[in-house]
Amino acid sequence: MSDVDQSAEDTQPKAMNRLVNKLTKEMLWMYILRLLQERPHYGYEIKQLIQNRFGFSPATVSGYAIIYRLIKDGLIEEQRTSDSPRKYYAITSKGANAMSEAKQFLTRTVNIVFDKTG
């Protein structure tokens, strides 16, 4: 974390820091599925894309733990090609449905919670 990021974090209420953490690192599965909606990616590439696109950097171990859980839950699948030793991950139709349900839930929640917020 840069000094600028750290100073901004120090001035934010702790509740805001917790919210950011909950909606980024603790909800990593949504960011992974979002990237896989575009095309299959390999593990390290997913980590880099999350950092570049969404502005936070999950721990490598956390990313792989979530990937394995997503596979177990049937939300993504592993793909291999004969020309690469890398494992690529692709979203399944169950994963696409999970993203739709998550969007509906978050949209409904934001609308209910922030209905009086300008």
C-alpha positions as a Markdown table, in Angstrom:
| # | Residue | x | y | z |
|---|---|---|---|---|
| 1 | Met | 0.0 | 0.0 | 0.0 |
| 2 | Ser | 1.3 | 3.4 | -0.9 |
| 3 | Asp | 1.7 | 6.3 | 1.6 |
| 4 | Val | -1.2 | 8.1 | -0.1 |
| 5 | Asp | -3.4 | 5.0 | 0.2 |
| 6 | Gln | -2.4 | 4.6 | 3.8 |
| 7 | Ser | -3.1 | 8.2 | 4.8 |
| 8 | Ala | -6.5 | 8.1 | 3.1 |
| 9 | Glu | -7.3 | 4.9 | 5.0 |
| 10 | Asp | -6.2 | 6.5 | 8.3 |
| 11 | Thr | -8.7 | 9.4 | 7.7 |
| 12 | Gln | -11.7 | 7.2 | 6.9 |
| 13 | Pro | -14.0 | 5.9 | 9.6 |
| 14 | Lys | -13.2 | 2.3 | 10.6 |
| 15 | Ala | -16.6 | 1.3 | 9.4 |
| 16 | Met | -15.8 | 2.5 | 5.9 |
| 17 | Asn | -12.6 | 0.5 | 5.9 |
| 18 | Arg | -14.5 | -2.6 | 7.0 |
| 19 | Leu | -17.0 | -2.0 | 4.2 |
| 20 | Val | -14.3 | -1.7 | 1.6 |
| 21 | Asn | -12.7 | -4.9 | 2.9 |
| 22 | Lys | -15.9 | -6.8 | 3.0 |
| 23 | Leu | -16.9 | -5.8 | -0.6 |
| 24 | Thr | -13.5 | -6.5 | -2.1 |
| 25 | Lys | -11.3 | -9.1 | -0.5 |
| 26 | Glu | -14.1 | -11.0 | 1.3 |
| 27 | Met | -16.2 | -11.0 | -1.9 |
| 28 | Leu | -13.4 | -12.0 | -4.2 |
| 29 | Trp | -15.5 | -14.6 | -5.9 |
| 30 | Met | -17.6 | -11.9 | -7.6 |
| 31 | Tyr | -14.6 | -10.2 | -9.1 |
| 32 | Ile | -13.2 | -13.5 | -10.3 |
| 33 | Leu | -16.5 | -14.5 | -12.0 |
| 34 | Arg | -16.7 | -11.0 | -13.5 |
| 35 | Leu | -13.4 | -11.4 | -15.2 |
| 36 | Leu | -14.3 | -14.9 | -16.4 |
| 37 | Gln | -17.4 | -13.5 | -18.0 |
| 38 | Glu | -15.1 | -12.0 | -20.6 |
| 39 | Arg | -12.9 | -15.1 | -21.3 |
| 40 | Pro | -11.0 | -17.9 | -19.5 |
| 41 | His | -8.0 | -16.7 | -17.5 |
| 42 | Tyr | -5.2 | -18.5 | -15.6 |
| 43 | Gly | -4.7 | -17.9 | -11.9 |
| 44 | Tyr | -1.9 | -15.4 | -11.8 |
| 45 | Glu | -3.5 | -13.4 | -14.6 |
| 46 | Ile | -6.7 | -13.2 | -12.5 |
| 47 | Lys | -4.8 | -11.7 | -9.6 |
| 48 | Gln | -3.2 | -9.1 | -11.9 |
| 49 | Leu | -6.5 | -8.2 | -13.6 |
| 50 | Ile | -8.1 | -7.7 | -10.2 |
| 51 | Gln | -5.4 | -5.3 | -9.2 |
| 52 | Asn | -5.4 | -3.4 | -12.5 |
| 53 | Arg | -9.2 | -3.3 | -13.1 |
| 54 | Phe | -10.7 | -3.2 | -9.6 |
| 55 | Gly | -7.9 | -1.5 | -7.6 |
| 56 | Phe | -7.1 | -4.0 | -4.9 |
| 57 | Ser | -4.7 | -6.8 | -4.6 |
| 58 | Pro | -5.9 | -10.1 | -3.0 |
| 59 | Ala | -3.3 | -12.4 | -1.5 |
| 60 | Thr | -2.3 | -15.1 | -4.0 |
| 61 | Val | -3.2 | -17.9 | -1.6 |
| 62 | Ser | -6.7 | -16.4 | -1.1 |
| 63 | Gly | -7.2 | -16.2 | -4.8 |
| 64 | Tyr | -6.4 | -19.8 | -5.4 |
| 65 | Ala | -8.5 | -20.9 | -2.4 |
| 66 | Ile | -11.5 | -19.0 | -3.9 |
| 67 | Ile | -10.9 | -20.5 | -7.3 |
| 68 | Tyr | -10.9 | -24.1 | -5.9 |
| 69 | Arg | -14.1 | -23.3 | -4.0 |
| 70 | Leu | -15.7 | -22.0 | -7.1 |
| 71 | Ile | -14.7 | -25.2 | -9.0 |
| 72 | Lys | -16.1 | -27.3 | -6.1 |
| 73 | Asp | -19.4 | -25.3 | -6.2 |
| 74 | Gly | -19.6 | -25.7 | -10.0 |
| 75 | Leu | -19.4 | -22.0 | -10.7 |
| 76 | Ile | -16.2 | -22.3 | -12.8 |
| 77 | Glu | -14.4 | -25.1 | -14.5 |
| 78 | Glu | -10.8 | -25.8 | -15.2 |
| 79 | Gln | -9.7 | -25.9 | -18.8 |
| 80 | Arg | -6.4 | -27.1 | -20.2 |
| 81 | Thr | -5.0 | -26.8 | -23.7 |
| 82 | Ser | -2.4 | -29.0 | -25.2 |
| 83 | Asp | -0.1 | -26.0 | -26.1 |
| 84 | Ser | 0.1 | -24.6 | -22.5 |
| 85 | Pro | 1.0 | -26.1 | -19.1 |
| 86 | Arg | -1.3 | -23.5 | -17.5 |
| 87 | Lys | -4.7 | -24.2 | -16.0 |
| 88 | Tyr | -7.3 | -21.8 | -17.3 |
| 89 | Tyr | -10.6 | -21.2 | -15.6 |
| 90 | Ala | -13.9 | -20.5 | -17.3 |
| 91 | Ile | -17.3 | -19.5 | -15.9 |
| 92 | Thr | -20.1 | -22.1 | -16.1 |
| 93 | Ser | -23.8 | -21.4 | -16.6 |
| 94 | Lys | -24.2 | -21.9 | -12.9 |
| 95 | Gly | -21.6 | -19.2 | -12.3 |
| 96 | Ala | -23.4 | -16.9 | -14.7 |
| 97 | Asn | -26.6 | -17.5 | -12.8 |
| 98 | Ala | -24.8 | -16.8 | -9.5 |
| 99 | Met | -23.6 | -13.4 | -10.9 |
| 100 | Ser | -27.2 | -12.5 | -11.9 |
| 101 | Glu | -28.5 | -13.4 | -8.5 |
| 102 | Ala | -25.7 | -11.4 | -6.8 |
| 103 | Lys | -26.4 | -8.4 | -8.9 |
| 104 | Gln | -30.1 | -8.5 | -8.1 |
| 105 | Phe | -29.4 | -9.0 | -4.4 |
| 106 | Leu | -26.8 | -6.1 | -4.3 |
| 107 | Thr | -29.0 | -3.8 | -6.3 |
| 108 | Arg | -32.0 | -4.5 | -4.1 |
| 109 | Thr | -29.9 | -4.0 | -0.9 |
| 110 | Val | -28.4 | -0.7 | -2.1 |
| 111 | Asn | -31.8 | 0.6 | -3.0 |
| 112 | Ile | -33.3 | -0.3 | 0.4 |
| 113 | Val | -30.4 | 0.8 | 2.5 |
| 114 | Phe | -29.6 | 4.1 | 0.7 |
| 115 | Asp | -33.1 | 5.2 | -0.2 |
| 116 | Lys | -32.7 | 8.3 | 2.0 |
| 117 | Thr | -29.1 | 9.0 | 1.0 |
| 118 | Gly | -28.5 | 11.7 | -1.6 |
